[in-house]
Amino acid sequence: MILVCSILAWGMTLTILWTVFCQIQSGFASVKRLHQVPCHQCQYFTNSHHLKCTVNPHIACSESAINCGDYQPQ
């Protein structure tokens, strides 16, 4: 009985550690992708929470803006 409980406890511990590791790895991938958003270097970026971009406000500062056709560097 002790052996079974031990195996179950270690199995649950390893499963939790694996899940945490996968979530951290996914978070790093997401942050890396968001750092590719060029909005802050664009001349149309207003830095206002009311209107972030004068040309494409619906995609400003999101992953959709990574390949924005209207991007103009300052």
Z-matrix of the N, CA and C atoms (Angstrom, degrees):
N
C 1 1.451
C 2 1.522 1 111.30
N 3 1.346 2 116.44 1 -41.42
C 4 1.458 3 120.18 2 179.93
C 5 1.528 4 110.34 3 -65.57
N 6 1.325 5 116.37 4 -37.83
C 7 1.459 6 120.72 5 179.68
C 8 1.528 7 110.89 6 -63.79
N 9 1.323 8 117.09 7 -42.63
C 10 1.462 9 121.63 8 179.81
C 11 1.535 10 110.03 9 -63.92
N 12 1.314 11 116.83 10 -45.16
C 13 1.471 12 120.72 11 179.20
C 14 1.522 13 110.88 12 -63.81
N 15 1.313 14 116.47 13 -38.64
C 16 1.456 15 121.40 14 178.50
C 17 1.523 16 111.09 15 -63.30
N 18 1.312 17 115.70 16 -46.25
C 19 1.467 18 120.52 17 179.53
C 20 1.524 19 110.34 18 -63.39
N 21 1.327 20 117.77 19 -42.43
C 22 1.460 21 120.80 20 178.31
C 23 1.523 22 111.55 21 -64.67
N 24 1.313 23 118.08 22 -41.26
C 25 1.460 24 121.68 23 179.55
C 26 1.532 25 111.05 24 -63.63
N 27 1.331 26 116.44 25 -46.16
C 28 1.459 27 119.57 26 177.95
C 29 1.533 28 111.25 27 -65.83
N 30 1.297 29 117.75 28 -37.59
C 31 1.463 30 120.97 29 177.55
C 32 1.520 31 111.67 30 -62.46
N 33 1.326 32 116.41 31 -43.86
C 34 1.464 33 120.07 32 178.39
C 35 1.529 34 111.05 33 -66.39
N 36 1.326 35 116.82 34 -40.08
C 37 1.460 36 120.84 35 179.04
C 38 1.520 37 110.55 36 -63.10
N 39 1.312 38 117.55 37 -46.08
C 40 1.469 39 120.96 38 179.17
C 41 1.525 40 111.75 39 -65.36
N 42 1.323 41 117.12 40 -36.74
C 43 1.459 42 120.55 41 177.51
C 44 1.524 43 110.97 42 -64.54
N 45 1.313 44 117.25 43 -43.04
C 46 1.468 45 121.01 44 178.65
C 47 1.527 46 110.36 45 -64.86
N 48 1.329 47 117.49 46 -43.84
C 49 1.467 48 120.30 47 178.56
C 50 1.522 49 111.53 48 -63.09
N 51 1.316 50 117.22 49 -40.27
C 52 1.469 51 121.16 50 178.56
C 53 1.532 52 110.67 51 -64.62
N 54 1.331 53 117.63 52 -40.70
C 55 1.454 54 122.03 53 178.96
C 56 1.521 55 110.87 54 -64.75
N 57 1.314 56 116.89 55 -43.48
C 58 1.468 57 120.77 56 178.32
C 59 1.525 58 110.10 57 -63.11
N 60 1.315 59 117.79 58 -43.95
C 61 1.460 60 121.78 59 178.28
C 62 1.530 61 111.16 60 -59.67
N 63 1.321 62 117.20 61 -44.55
C 64 1.473 63 120.85 62 179.86
C 65 1.527 64 111.28 63 -64.99
N 66 1.326 65 117.65 64 -38.84
C 67 1.462 66 120.85 65 179.14
C 68 1.529 67 111.09 66 -67.13
N 69 1.314 68 117.48 67 -40.50
C 70 1.468 69 120.97 68 177.82
C 71 1.520 70 110.20 69 -64.50
N 72 1.308 71 116.97 70 -42.70
C 73 1.458 72 121.21 71 178.81
C 74 1.524 73 110.66 72 -63.34
N 75 1.320 74 117.59 73 -41.14
C 76 1.454 75 121.84 74 177.21
C 77 1.529 76 111.12 75 -64.78
N 78 1.323 77 116.48 76 -38.89
C 79 1.466 78 120.57 77 178.21
C 80 1.516 79 112.12 78 -63.99
N 81 1.330 80 117.19 79 -42.09
C 82 1.461 81 120.44 80 177.52
C 83 1.527 82 111.14 81 -63.45
N 84 1.319 83 117.67 82 -39.83
C 85 1.468 84 120.90 83 178.34
C 86 1.522 85 110.88 84 -64.03
N 87 1.333 86 116.53 85 -39.65
C 88 1.462 87 120.72 86 179.09
C 89 1.525 88 111.36 87 -66.39
N 90 1.314 89 116.75 88 -43.44
C 91 1.470 90 120.74 89 179.11
C 92 1.524 91 110.19 90 -65.06
N 93 1.320 92 117.35 91 -40.59
C 94 1.464 93 120.91 92 178.43
C 95 1.526 94 110.77 93 -61.10
N 96 1.320 95 116.48 94 -40.41
C 97 1.470 96 120.46 95 179.43
C 98 1.528 97 111.07 96 -68.48
N 99 1.325 98 117.53 97 -40.01
C 100 1.463 99 120.37 98 -179.83
C 101 1.527 100 112.19 99 -68.95
N 102 1.325 101 117.83 100 -23.88
C 103 1.462 102 120.04 101 176.58
C 104 1.527 103 111.84 102 -72.74
N 105 1.318 104 118.26 103 -7.98
C 106 1.457 105 122.17 104 176.93
C 107 1.523 106 112.42 105 -87.40
N 108 1.329 107 117.50 106 -6.44
C 109 1.466 108 121.34 107 -179.57
C 110 1.533 109 108.41 108 -70.61
N 111 1.350 110 118.11 109 120.74
C 112 1.464 111 120.40 110 -173.69
C 113 1.532 112 114.90 111 -89.53
N 114 1.310 113 119.04 112 8.58
C 115 1.466 114 121.61 113 -171.02
C 116 1.529 115 114.05 114 -55.51
N 117 1.313 116 117.39 115 -39.39
C 118 1.460 117 119.39 116 -174.02
C 119 1.531 118 112.92 117 -69.76
N 120 1.333 119 117.98 118 -16.01
C 121 1.455 120 120.94 119 177.43
C 122 1.534 121 112.39 120 -102.72
N 123 1.324 122 117.49 121 6.74
C 124 1.464 123 122.20 122 -177.03
C 125 1.529 124 110.38 123 -89.33
N 126 1.318 125 116.24 124 145.78
C 127 1.469 126 119.46 125 -179.94
C 128 1.523 127 112.31 126 -72.56
N 129 1.315 128 118.00 127 -18.35
C 130 1.465 129 121.21 128 179.31
C 131 1.530 130 112.95 129 -88.43
N 132 1.321 131 117.56 130 -5.48
C 133 1.460 132 121.66 131 179.57
C 134 1.525 133 108.99 132 -75.54
N 135 1.342 134 117.17 133 127.34
C 136 1.465 135 120.95 134 -175.14
C 137 1.519 136 113.85 135 -99.69
N 138 1.327 137 118.54 136 -14.26
C 139 1.464 138 123.60 137 -178.09
C 140 1.530 139 111.90 138 59.56
N 141 1.314 140 116.35 139 31.76
C 142 1.461 141 122.29 140 176.58
C 143 1.525 142 108.12 141 -115.65
N 144 1.326 143 117.90 142 140.53
C 145 1.462 144 119.12 143 179.76
C 146 1.533 145 111.80 144 -75.60
N 147 1.331 146 117.51 145 -12.44
C 148 1.466 147 120.50 146 177.05
C 149 1.531 148 111.11 147 -80.73
N 150 1.325 149 116.86 148 -42.95
C 151 1.464 150 122.19 149 -179.42
C 152 1.523 151 108.00 150 -143.38
N 153 1.327 152 116.37 151 99.21
C 154 1.461 153 120.22 152 -175.59
C 155 1.527 154 112.53 153 -73.42
N 156 1.318 155 116.14 154 -35.52
C 157 1.466 156 120.91 155 -177.85
C 158 1.521 157 108.39 156 -136.31
N 159 1.317 158 116.89 157 135.02
C 160 1.461 159 119.54 158 -178.86
C 161 1.526 160 112.53 159 -80.89
N 162 1.327 161 118.09 160 -18.81
C 163 1.466 162 121.10 161 -178.29
C 164 1.523 163 112.02 162 -97.70
N 165 1.330 164 117.55 163 -49.16
C 166 1.468 165 123.01 164 -178.45
C 167 1.530 166 110.53 165 -128.65
N 168 1.312 167 118.41 166 72.97
C 169 1.475 168 119.15 167 -176.54
C 170 1.525 169 113.76 168 -68.49
N 171 1.334 170 118.46 169 -23.14
C 172 1.462 171 120.61 170 -177.34
C 173 1.526 172 112.98 171 -77.08
N 174 1.329 173 118.66 172 -19.17
C 175 1.467 174 120.29 173 178.80
C 176 1.526 175 112.76 174 -113.60
N 177 1.310 176 118.52 175 -0.13
C 178 1.467 177 121.66 176 -175.97
C 179 1.525 178 111.02 177 -61.23
N 180 1.307 179 115.54 178 135.93
C 181 1.477 180 124.91 179 177.49
C 182 1.526 181 112.91 180 61.52
N 183 1.317 182 118.33 181 27.39
C 184 1.460 183 121.52 182 176.45
C 185 1.530 184 108.45 183 -122.97
N 186 1.319 185 116.36 184 174.23
C 187 1.464 186 120.08 185 179.18
C 188 1.522 187 111.98 186 -64.27
N 189 1.320 188 117.46 187 -24.05
C 190 1.465 189 120.86 188 178.72
C 191 1.526 190 111.70 189 -66.97
N 192 1.316 191 117.97 190 -21.06
C 193 1.459 192 121.98 191 -177.69
C 194 1.526 193 112.98 192 -84.50
N 195 1.318 194 118.38 193 -1.51
C 196 1.469 195 119.85 194 -177.86
C 197 1.525 196 110.77 195 -61.35
N 198 1.299 197 118.16 196 -40.79
C 199 1.467 198 121.71 197 179.28
C 200 1.522 199 110.83 198 -111.08
N 201 1.307 200 117.21 199 43.83
C 202 1.459 201 121.96 200 -178.28
C 203 1.527 202 110.36 201 -65.80
N 204 1.322 203 115.89 202 126.74
C 205 1.452 204 121.27 203 -179.36
C 206 1.523 205 113.63 204 -73.22
N 207 1.313 206 117.78 205 -19.15
C 208 1.459 207 121.88 206 -178.32
C 209 1.519 208 113.22 207 -97.50
N 210 1.328 209 118.02 208 8.64
C 211 1.471 210 121.56 209 -178.14
C 212 1.522 211 110.22 210 -64.37
N 213 1.319 212 116.07 211 126.99
C 214 1.452 213 122.85 212 176.01
C 215 1.533 214 107.65 213 -130.29
N 216 1.324 215 118.43 214 115.37
C 217 1.472 216 118.73 215 179.96
C 218 1.517 217 110.99 216 -65.26
N 219 1.321 218 115.12 217 151.51
C 220 1.481 219 119.39 218 -178.86
C 221 1.496 220 110.49 219 -72.74
